[in-house]
Amino acid sequence: MTLAEAKQKLAQYGQEHVLKYYGELDPAGQEALLSQIAETDMSILASCKHREELAQRGEITPLAAMELDEIRDNQKSFTSTGIGAIHDGKVGAVLLAGGMGTRLGSDNPKCMYNVGINRELYIFECLVNNMMDVVRQSGSWFHLFVMTSEKNNDTTIQFMQEKKFFGYNPEFVHFFKQEMAAATDYEGRIYLEEKGRLATSPNGNGGWFISMKNAGLLELVKKEGIEWLNVFAVDNVLQRIADPCFVGATIQRNCDVGAKVVRKNAPDEKVGVICLEDGRPSIVEYYDLTQELMDAKDEKGNPAYNFGVILNYLFRVSALEQLLDGNLPLHIVEKKIPCLDENGELVKPQEPNGYKYENLVLDMIHQMDSCLPYEVERNREFAPIKNKTGIDSVESARALLQENGVEL
């Protein structure tokens, strides 16, 4: 992009101020800034002035889950179907690993955090160990696509190479970077984080598929005949990935997406709840769950919204491709954004000072025609690491790993 083209684009969106320090930059810095301007989607920024409209929800009604008893009754059939799909190369996995271990007191990518006590045992290693169970069961490797971020991409790849991918076949591991979105003040004006760099943040966990496509990996998916992608978050060290029974159940029920869920341990537990919204599959985040929904009962007298998602989904690729033709809903989140002040000095605010713009995976669920909520035992498959101590922490995950026979 030339300077003239950049000026034209910025003028269209009222963002001319981002070139304020252009003349102070060296040629490499100027080129980098122009490139960033070219890549940044500025059409979404004006939506911050209609934030309330974006947050409106439809009618929420219950969506029954496939519970443990039904899964056990059909386990042999589901597993056979899943093993067949994995063996035939129809299943791939996508790891969302763009985060850093800051809340755990680490400067490294979160996947590199060591949960071991008497030996080294990294989060990434736990996930690979779980995948290797399926490789042995199916007799086949399956493709793993790892989404990193600008901040942790190089470190993550170097770490995996140094650790020889913890025994996973490197020919089946593919890295791609998450797309970034601009961060703005409350009027939608893009902040600068450096004189030659726009303030940006990852475009949300719903941005994984467009990021994967833009990295050219959708071509590999088609070439390899992958029909299903199991998307999962990095911080749950117990989760089963490309779980044959889960895969088979979703295929047999002919659903566009399967969602692993756990029975909530309290009405106000901080997990998103699977449901229907205007008759389509959806997820209500815990902070949007009203007292009325928490108190609602089903026909058996059980809580109607009793199953929380654990960010482990199996998507039909053909259904995902249809999303590329439309736009996912935009979430505008108030955040503390480090930025340059009027004097060009970096400020790290103590209070929220603007917005970040995200797509969320829960909205991808809502775009699907059908969803299978699939219950798993929380003590067997749900050990999230969000904090260093307390609930959903390194401590609680270690206890659950030991409960499941993992040596620490």
NUSEFI-284894 format. One line per field, with one value per residue (C-alpha): residue in one letter; x, y, z; residue number from 1. Coordinates in steps of 0.5 Angstrom, whole numbers. Example, Ala and Ser with C-alpha at 12.3 -4.5 7.8 and 13.67 -1.06 7.14 Angstrom:
REM residues 2
code	c(A, S)
u	c(25, 27)
v	c(-9, -2)
w	c(16, 14)
pos	c(1, 2)
***
This chain:
REM residues 408
code	c(M, T, L, A, E, A, K, Q, K, L, A, Q, Y, G, Q, E, H, V, L, K, Y, Y, G, E, L, D, P, A, G, Q, E, A, L, L, S, Q, I, A, E, T, D, M, S, I, L, A, S, C, K, H, R, E, E, L, A, Q, R, G, E, I, T, P, L, A, A, M, E, L, D, E, I, R, D, N, Q, K, S, F, T, S, T, G, I, G, A, I, H, D, G, K, V, G, A, V, L, L, A, G, G, M, G, T, R, L, G, S, D, N, P, K, C, M, Y, N, V, G, I, N, R, E, L, Y, I, F, E, C, L, V, N, N, M, M, D, V, V, R, Q, S, G, S, W, F, H, L, F, V, M, T, S, E, K, N, N, D, T, T, I, Q, F, M, Q, E, K, K, F, F, G, Y, N, P, E, F, V, H, F, F, K, Q, E, M, A, A, A, T, D, Y, E, G, R, I, Y, L, E, E, K, G, R, L, A, T, S, P, N, G, N, G, G, W, F, I, S, M, K, N, A, G, L, L, E, L, V, K, K, E, G, I, E, W, L, N, V, F, A, V, D, N, V, L, Q, R, I, A, D, P, C, F, V, G, A, T, I, Q, R, N, C, D, V, G, A, K, V, V, R, K, N, A, P, D, E, K, V, G, V, I, C, L, E, D, G, R, P, S, I, V, E, Y, Y, D, L, T, Q, E, L, M, D, A, K, D, E, K, G, N, P, A, Y, N, F, G, V, I, L, N, Y, L, F, R, V, S, A, L, E, Q, L, L, D, G, N, L, P, L, H, I, V, E, K, K, I, P, C, L, D, E, N, G, E, L, V, K, P, Q, E, P, N, G, Y, K, Y, E, N, L, V, L, D, M, I, H, Q, M, D, S, C, L, P, Y, E, V, E, R, N, R, E, F, A, P, I, K, N, K, T, G, I, D, S, V, E, S, A, R, A, L, L, Q, E, N, G, V, E, L)
u	c(0, 3, 2, -3, -7, -7, -9, -15, -17, -16, -20, -26, -26, -24, -18, -13, -9, -6, -1, 1, 8, 9, 15, 19, 19, 25, 23, 22, 18, 14, 13, 11, 5, 3, 2, -2, -6, -8, -9, -14, -21, -24, -31, -33, -30, -36, -41, -38, -44, -49, -46, -53, -56, -51, -52, -59, -61, -67, -72, -68, -71, -68, -64, -63, -56, -55, -53, -48, -53, -55, -48, -46, -52, -49, -42, -40, -43, -41, -34, -34, -37, -32, -26, -28, -28, -21, -18, -20, -17, -24, -23, -18, -17, -16, -12, -13, -7, -6, -6, 0, 1, 1, -5, 0, 6, 9, 12, 11, 6, 1, 2, 9, 7, 9, 4, 9, 11, 17, 18, 17, 10, 7, 0, 2, 5, -2, -6, -1, -1, -9, -9, -4, -9, -13, -8, -6, -14, -15, -8, -8, -5, -10, -8, -7, -8, -5, -7, -2, -2, 3, 6, 7, 8, 15, 16, 11, 14, 21, 18, 15, 21, 25, 21, 20, 13, 12, 12, 7, 8, 11, 8, 1, 2, 1, 1, -2, -3, -10, -12, -12, -17, -16, -17, -20, -23, -30, -31, -28, -22, -16, -11, -3, 1, 7, 9, 9, 4, -4, -6, -9, -12, -13, -20, -23, -24, -29, -24, -20, -24, -23, -15, -14, -17, -13, -7, -8, -10, -17, -14, -10, -17, -20, -14, -14, -21, -22, -30, -30, -26, -25, -24, -21, -18, -11, -12, -16, -11, -16, -20, -21, -19, -22, -25, -28, -35, -36, -34, -39, -45, -44, -44, -50, -54, -53, -51, -47, -44, -42, -41, -38, -42, -41, -47, -46, -44, -48, -53, -48, -42, -38, -39, -43, -50, -52, -59, -63, -64, -70, -70, -63, -57, -54, -50, -51, -45, -45, -45, -52, -55, -61, -64, -70, -66, -62, -69, -72, -74, -75, -81, -77, -76, -69, -65, -67, -60, -56, -50, -44, -40, -32, -30, -29, -33, -34, -36, -38, -33, -38, -42, -36, -35, -42, -40, -35, -40, -43, -41, -41, -44, -39, -38, -35, -31, -29, -22, -15, -11, -4, -3, 0, -2, -2, 5, 7, 8, 6, 1, -2, -9, -11, -18, -22, -21, -24, -26, -23, -27, -28, -32, -34, -34, -41, -44, -41, -45, -51, -50, -51, -57, -57, -52, -51, -50, -45, -45, -38, -36, -33, -27, -25, -25, -25, -19, -19, -13, -15, -11, -5, -9, -16, -22, -20, -13, -6, -8, -14, -12, -6, -11, -15, -9, -7, -14, -14, -7, -3, 4, 6)
v	c(0, 7, 13, 16, 10, 9, 17, 15, 9, 13, 19, 14, 12, 18, 15, 20, 21, 14, 18, 23, 20, 18, 23, 21, 13, 10, 7, 0, 3, 7, 1, -3, 2, 2, -5, -6, 0, -4, -11, -7, -8, -1, -2, -5, 1, 5, 0, 2, 7, 2, -3, -4, -6, -11, -14, -16, -23, -27, -32, -37, -44, -50, -55, -62, -66, -73, -75, -80, -86, -85, -85, -91, -95, -93, -93, -99, -96, -89, -91, -95, -90, -85, -89, -90, -83, -82, -88, -85, -78, -75, -71, -66, -62, -54, -52, -45, -43, -36, -34, -32, -35, -28, -30, -36, -31, -33, -29, -35, -38, -41, -48, -48, -48, -53, -57, -62, -62, -68, -68, -63, -64, -58, -56, -58, -64, -66, -65, -69, -75, -74, -74, -80, -84, -83, -85, -91, -93, -91, -93, -87, -80, -74, -67, -62, -54, -50, -42, -38, -30, -25, -25, -32, -35, -36, -38, -43, -46, -46, -50, -55, -56, -57, -62, -66, -65, -69, -75, -73, -73, -66, -68, -67, -61, -54, -47, -41, -34, -31, -25, -18, -13, -5, -3, 4, 9, 10, 14, 9, 12, 7, 8, 8, 3, 6, 11, 7, 1, 1, -2, -9, -15, -22, -22, -27, -34, -34, -32, -38, -41, -34, -34, -41, -40, -33, -38, -42, -48, -49, -52, -57, -59, -60, -64, -68, -70, -67, -67, -65, -60, -61, -54, -54, -49, -50, -49, -56, -61, -67, -66, -71, -69, -72, -77, -83, -83, -76, -76, -82, -79, -73, -76, -81, -76, -72, -65, -60, -59, -63, -59, -63, -60, -62, -62, -55, -55, -49, -45, -39, -43, -39, -43, -41, -45, -49, -47, -45, -38, -37, -44, -45, -47, -42, -41, -36, -34, -34, -26, -26, -32, -28, -31, -33, -38, -40, -42, -45, -53, -58, -63, -68, -62, -61, -55, -53, -50, -55, -56, -52, -52, -53, -50, -57, -57, -61, -57, -60, -57, -56, -52, -48, -46, -43, -38, -35, -32, -28, -24, -27, -22, -17, -17, -10, -11, -5, -6, -3, -1, 1, 7, 13, 20, 27, 27, 21, 18, 10, 10, 4, 5, 3, 3, 1, 7, 4, -2, -9, -12, -20, -25, -31, -38, -39, -34, -40, -45, -40, -40, -48, -51, -57, -58, -64, -62, -68, -69, -71, -73, -67, -70, -74, -68, -62, -59, -52, -47, -40, -38, -40, -42, -43, -45, -47, -46, -50, -53, -56, -58, -62, -65, -67, -70, -74, -77, -79, -83, -78, -78, -71)
w	c(0, -2, 3, -2, -1, 6, 7, 2, 6, 13, 11, 9, 16, 20, 22, 19, 26, 26, 21, 26, 27, 20, 18, 25, 22, 19, 12, 15, 20, 15, 11, 17, 19, 12, 11, 18, 15, 9, 13, 18, 17, 19, 17, 24, 28, 27, 30, 37, 37, 36, 42, 45, 39, 38, 45, 44, 45, 42, 45, 50, 51, 53, 49, 51, 52, 50, 57, 60, 61, 53, 51, 55, 52, 45, 46, 42, 36, 37, 38, 32, 27, 30, 29, 22, 21, 24, 21, 14, 15, 16, 23, 24, 31, 32, 38, 40, 43, 42, 50, 54, 61, 65, 70, 72, 73, 67, 61, 56, 52, 56, 53, 55, 63, 67, 71, 74, 81, 81, 73, 67, 65, 60, 58, 51, 53, 57, 50, 46, 51, 50, 43, 42, 46, 40, 35, 38, 38, 31, 28, 25, 26, 25, 23, 28, 27, 32, 32, 35, 36, 34, 41, 42, 35, 34, 41, 41, 34, 37, 44, 40, 35, 41, 45, 38, 39, 45, 40, 35, 28, 26, 19, 22, 26, 22, 25, 24, 27, 29, 26, 29, 30, 32, 39, 39, 44, 46, 39, 35, 34, 33, 39, 37, 41, 38, 34, 28, 30, 31, 38, 36, 40, 37, 34, 39, 39, 34, 29, 28, 22, 18, 21, 18, 11, 11, 12, 6, 11, 8, 2, 6, 9, 3, 0, 5, 5, 12, 14, 21, 26, 33, 36, 43, 48, 50, 58, 59, 61, 61, 55, 50, 43, 37, 42, 38, 42, 41, 34, 32, 36, 32, 26, 27, 30, 23, 27, 24, 31, 37, 44, 50, 56, 63, 68, 72, 79, 81, 78, 77, 75, 70, 64, 58, 58, 52, 49, 43, 41, 37, 35, 33, 38, 42, 48, 54, 57, 65, 66, 61, 65, 69, 75, 71, 67, 73, 76, 70, 71, 65, 65, 70, 75, 73, 72, 65, 63, 67, 62, 61, 55, 56, 49, 46, 39, 33, 27, 20, 15, 10, 15, 17, 10, 9, 15, 10, 6, 12, 18, 25, 30, 33, 40, 43, 50, 54, 56, 59, 52, 53, 48, 46, 49, 46, 47, 44, 51, 52, 58, 61, 64, 71, 68, 62, 56, 50, 46, 43, 37, 37, 34, 39, 38, 41, 35, 30, 34, 33, 26, 25, 24, 29, 35, 39, 47, 49, 56, 59, 66, 69, 73, 67, 62, 65, 69, 66, 68, 69, 75, 79, 85, 87, 83, 76, 77, 77, 84, 82, 75, 78, 83, 78, 73, 79, 80, 73, 74, 71, 74, 76)
pos	c(1, 2, 3, 4, 5, 6, 7, 8, 9, 10, 11, 12, 13, 14, 15, 16, 17, 18, 19, 20, 21, 22, 23, 24, 25, 26, 27, 28, 29, 30, 31, 32, 33, 34, 35, 36, 37, 38, 39, 40, 41, 42, 43, 44, 45, 46, 47, 48, 49, 50, 51, 52, 53, 54, 55, 56, 57, 58, 59, 60, 61, 62, 63, 64, 65, 66, 67, 68, 69, 70, 71, 72, 73, 74, 75, 76, 77, 78, 79, 80, 81, 82, 83, 84, 85, 86, 87, 88, 89, 90, 91, 92, 93, 94, 95, 96, 97, 98, 99, 100, 101, 102, 103, 104, 105, 106, 107, 108, 109, 110, 111, 112, 113, 114, 115, 116, 117, 118, 119, 120, 121, 122, 123, 124, 125, 126, 127, 128, 129, 130, 131, 132, 133, 134, 135, 136, 137, 138, 139, 140, 141, 142, 143, 144, 145, 146, 147, 148, 149, 150, 151, 152, 153, 154, 155, 156, 157, 158, 159, 160, 161, 162, 163, 164, 165, 166, 167, 168, 169, 170, 171, 172, 173, 174, 175, 176, 177, 178, 179, 180, 181, 182, 183, 184, 185, 186, 187, 188, 189, 190, 191, 192, 193, 194, 195, 196, 197, 198, 199, 200, 201, 202, 203, 204, 205, 206, 207, 208, 209, 210, 211, 212, 213, 214, 215, 216, 217, 218, 219, 220, 221, 222, 223, 224, 225, 226, 227, 228, 229, 230, 231, 232, 233, 234, 235, 236, 237, 238, 239, 240, 241, 242, 243, 244, 245, 246, 247, 248, 249, 250, 251, 252, 253, 254, 255, 256, 257, 258, 259, 260, 261, 262, 263, 264, 265, 266, 267, 268, 269, 270, 271, 272, 273, 274, 275, 276, 277, 278, 279, 280, 281, 282, 283, 284, 285, 286, 287, 288, 289, 290, 291, 292, 293, 294, 295, 296, 297, 298, 299, 300, 301, 302, 303, 304, 305, 306, 307, 308, 309, 310, 311, 312, 313, 314, 315, 316, 317, 318, 319, 320, 321, 322, 323, 324, 325, 326, 327, 328, 329, 330, 331, 332, 333, 334, 335, 336, 337, 338, 339, 340, 341, 342, 343, 344, 345, 346, 347, 348, 349, 350, 351, 352, 353, 354, 355, 356, 357, 358, 359, 360, 361, 362, 363, 364, 365, 366, 367, 368, 369, 370, 371, 372, 373, 374, 375, 376, 377, 378, 379, 380, 381, 382, 383, 384, 385, 386, 387, 388, 389, 390, 391, 392, 393, 394, 395, 396, 397, 398, 399, 400, 401, 402, 403, 404, 405, 406, 407, 408)
***
